[in-house]
Amino acid sequence: MKHIHSISLILTIFAIGIISETRCSAQSDMLWRVGGQYGVMGNTFCKKGSAENFTMSLTLGFDIAIKNTPWRWGAEVGAMNQAIADYFFEEDEPDSFVRPNFAYVGAFGDYGFTMGKLPLFCRAGLAYAQQSDMWIHHVERKPIPLVISGFGFDWNYFKVMLNGYIAPEGNFVLTLSGGLYFGKKKKQ
């Protein structure tokens, strides 16, 4: 749990520092766009005592500019899974918690700004998620709210971002993702 608070504090200070040294822009030349991102090098911090595990993520989403403001809103569906890890259990091993996985659908808002000529954005949102807790001998599924956060680079047809997802039980998933998008450019 200390890791979660430390990472959250560092990211908040970093975001405040960057925003204070930047200026507003309309974020992207795209009026709307559709695309997806694949995340790797992620990690899940879980309050239930499982080890911190490598996590992969996949998201498909849509976003649209809000007139000539630095804001965009959008929706996405996604999944975060730790299936890349191999687990070996004995049949007589006692049932204990292994890891959580998540599938979600949610809405978000992006705020775009530039630092020099680098187009950046911050993201915040909320999702309805299905949390699947893997135990040695069974899986427990439950619906939960999932907080979506992020910070990244926005190059119209390509985005790279650091994603954070927070679940009510104290689970925190952090992934680095990148993806391609297509859509309609704004009229100049």
Beta strands, then each sheet from edge to edge (+ up, - down):
strand 1: 23-24
strand 2: 30-45
strand 3: 53-65
strand 4: 71-81
strand 5: 97-115
strand 6: 118-135
strand 7: 139-154
strand 8: 158-166
strand 9: 172-185
sheet 1: 1+ 5- 4+ 3- 2+ 9- 8+ 7- 6+
end
